[in-house]
Amino acid sequence: MASPAAMSFFQAHRNGDISNNICCDTGSAEPQWASPSHGIYISIEAAGVHRSLGVNVSRVLSTEMDSWKPLQLRMMELGGNKKFAEFLQEHGVPDNMPIRLKYTTRAADWYRKKLLAMAEGSAPPEPLAPGTGHMPMSDAATGQQVLDEVFSSASLCNNPCTQCATAYRKHVRGRCLS
């Protein structure tokens, strides 16, 4: 269970910025999960996809059930849905990009590193090269996309996702959660 101090923090943080009252990825109201890695609030549907990315990409915690470390709360304080979304937009990452691809872009990776450095009070990473933010972090991300396409084509699903060219995925408010 989150401590009373953490619960108070989340209430104040959400009241201070209304964008934190909707999921950063799906637009669902009143998200009860968060990714301190990015300082964002997410829905339970998005949290499942974030967890599948691994803690090196996105650590996921419940704002009500999990214990929070001071560093994680500091990252949430420095972040926020609006800041993260604006940063991705500035770097050419489409808002409707599937979660799996969005969080493995160079922009998302750089943002994670900068947010952690700010929270720790350490030196920020080298600036992100202009025009590269929308690109995958590495060839591994591209390999994952190929695997997703191979396995999705082998599925028996006949309702393809038009946003990410994979088998049907759960959609919330018109956004693919793959």
C-alpha positions as CSV (number, residue, x, y, z in Angstrom):
1,M,0.0,0.0,0.0
2,A,1.3,3.5,-0.9
3,S,2.2,5.5,2.1
4,P,0.0,8.4,3.2
5,A,2.8,10.8,2.1
6,A,2.8,9.2,-1.4
7,M,-1.0,9.3,-1.6
8,S,-0.9,13.0,-0.7
9,F,1.8,13.6,-3.3
10,F,-0.2,12.0,-6.1
11,Q,-3.4,14.0,-5.1
12,A,-1.5,17.3,-5.2
13,H,0.4,16.4,-8.4
14,R,-2.8,15.6,-10.2
15,N,-4.5,18.7,-8.9
16,G,-1.6,20.8,-10.1
17,D,-1.7,19.6,-13.7
18,I,-5.0,18.2,-15.1
19,S,-3.1,16.3,-17.8
20,N,-2.0,13.9,-15.1
21,N,-5.7,12.9,-14.6
22,I,-5.8,11.0,-17.9
23,C,-3.6,8.2,-19.1
24,C,-0.6,9.5,-21.1
25,D,-1.0,6.7,-23.6
26,T,-4.7,5.9,-23.9
27,G,-6.5,9.1,-22.7
28,S,-8.5,7.0,-20.1
29,A,-9.7,8.9,-17.1
30,E,-8.2,8.6,-13.6
31,P,-5.2,6.4,-14.2
32,Q,-4.1,4.5,-11.1
33,W,-0.7,3.4,-12.4
34,A,2.5,5.3,-13.2
35,S,5.8,5.0,-14.9
36,P,8.3,6.8,-12.7
37,S,10.9,6.1,-15.5
38,H,9.0,8.8,-17.6
39,G,7.2,10.6,-14.7
40,I,3.8,9.8,-16.3
41,Y,0.4,8.4,-15.2
42,I,-1.0,5.5,-17.1
43,S,-4.1,3.3,-17.2
44,I,-4.1,-0.4,-16.2
45,E,-4.3,-1.3,-20.0
46,A,-1.2,0.7,-20.8
47,A,0.5,-0.5,-17.6
48,G,0.4,-4.1,-18.9
49,V,2.2,-3.1,-22.1
50,H,4.7,-1.0,-20.2
51,R,5.5,-4.0,-17.9
52,S,6.2,-6.1,-21.0
53,L,8.9,-3.6,-22.1
54,G,11.0,-4.4,-19.0
55,V,12.1,-2.2,-16.1
56,N,15.1,-1.0,-18.2
57,V,12.5,0.8,-20.4
58,S,9.5,1.5,-18.1
59,R,9.1,0.7,-14.4
60,V,5.4,0.5,-13.5
61,L,4.0,1.1,-10.1
62,S,0.4,1.5,-8.7
63,T,-0.2,4.9,-7.3
64,E,-2.3,3.2,-4.6
65,M,-1.0,-0.3,-3.9
66,D,2.8,-0.1,-4.3
67,S,5.5,1.4,-2.0
68,W,7.3,4.3,-3.6
69,K,10.9,5.3,-3.0
70,P,11.8,9.0,-2.6
71,L,13.7,9.0,-6.0
72,Q,10.7,7.6,-7.8
73,L,8.4,10.3,-6.3
74,R,11.0,12.9,-7.3
75,M,10.9,11.6,-10.9
76,M,7.1,11.9,-10.9
77,E,7.4,15.5,-9.5
78,L,9.9,16.5,-12.2
79,G,7.9,14.8,-15.0
80,G,4.3,14.8,-15.8
81,N,2.1,13.7,-18.7
82,K,2.2,17.1,-20.4
83,K,6.0,17.5,-20.2
84,F,6.6,14.0,-21.6
85,A,4.0,14.4,-24.4
86,E,5.4,17.8,-25.4
87,F,8.9,16.4,-25.5
88,L,8.0,13.5,-27.7
89,Q,6.1,15.8,-30.0
90,E,9.1,18.2,-30.3
91,H,11.2,15.2,-31.4
92,G,8.8,13.9,-34.0
93,V,7.3,11.0,-32.1
94,P,3.7,10.7,-33.2
95,D,1.1,10.8,-30.4
96,N,-0.7,7.7,-31.8
97,M,2.5,5.6,-32.1
98,P,1.9,2.2,-30.4
99,I,3.3,2.0,-26.9
100,R,5.9,-0.6,-27.6
101,L,7.4,1.5,-30.3
102,K,7.0,4.9,-28.6
103,Y,8.9,4.0,-25.5
104,T,11.8,2.4,-27.4
105,T,12.5,5.6,-29.4
106,R,15.7,7.6,-28.9
107,A,13.6,10.5,-27.6
108,A,11.9,8.3,-24.9
109,D,15.3,6.8,-23.9
110,W,16.9,10.2,-23.6
111,Y,14.0,11.6,-21.6
112,R,14.3,8.6,-19.1
113,K,18.0,9.3,-18.7
114,K,17.5,13.0,-18.3
115,L,14.7,12.6,-15.8
116,L,16.8,10.2,-13.7
117,A,19.8,12.5,-13.8
118,M,17.6,15.5,-12.7
119,A,16.1,13.5,-9.8
120,E,19.5,12.3,-8.7
121,G,21.1,15.7,-9.1
122,S,23.7,14.3,-11.5
123,A,24.9,15.5,-15.0
124,P,22.3,15.1,-17.8
125,P,23.0,12.9,-20.8
126,E,24.5,14.4,-24.0
127,P,21.9,16.2,-26.0
128,L,19.8,14.2,-28.4
129,A,20.9,14.6,-32.0
130,P,18.4,16.7,-34.0
131,G,16.0,14.8,-36.1
132,T,16.7,11.4,-34.5
133,G,14.2,11.3,-31.6
134,H,11.6,9.3,-33.6
135,M,14.1,6.6,-34.4
136,P,14.3,3.3,-32.5
137,M,16.9,3.2,-29.7
138,S,18.7,0.4,-31.5
139,D,18.4,-2.4,-34.0
140,A,16.9,-4.5,-31.1
141,A,13.8,-2.4,-31.2
142,T,13.4,-3.1,-34.9
143,G,14.0,-6.8,-34.3
144,Q,11.2,-6.8,-31.8
145,Q,8.9,-5.2,-34.4
146,V,9.8,-7.9,-36.9
147,L,9.0,-10.6,-34.3
148,D,5.7,-8.9,-33.5
149,E,4.8,-8.9,-37.2
150,V,5.8,-12.6,-37.6
151,F,3.9,-13.8,-34.6
152,S,0.9,-11.7,-35.4
153,S,0.7,-13.0,-39.0
154,A,0.6,-16.5,-37.5
155,S,-2.4,-15.7,-35.3
156,L,-5.9,-16.7,-36.2
157,C,-7.1,-13.2,-35.7
158,N,-8.9,-11.6,-38.7
159,N,-9.2,-8.1,-37.4
160,P,-5.8,-6.4,-38.1
161,C,-4.7,-3.3,-36.3
162,T,-4.4,-0.5,-38.9
163,Q,-2.1,1.6,-36.7
164,C,0.8,-0.8,-36.3
165,A,0.4,-3.5,-38.9
166,T,0.1,-6.3,-36.4
167,A,-2.7,-8.5,-35.3
168,Y,-5.7,-7.1,-33.5
169,R,-4.7,-5.3,-30.3
170,K,-6.9,-3.7,-27.7
171,H,-7.7,-0.2,-28.7
172,V,-8.7,2.5,-26.3
173,R,-10.1,5.8,-27.7
174,G,-8.7,4.9,-31.1
175,R,-5.1,4.3,-29.9
176,C,-3.4,1.0,-30.3
177,L,-2.0,-0.4,-27.1
178,S,0.6,-2.7,-28.7
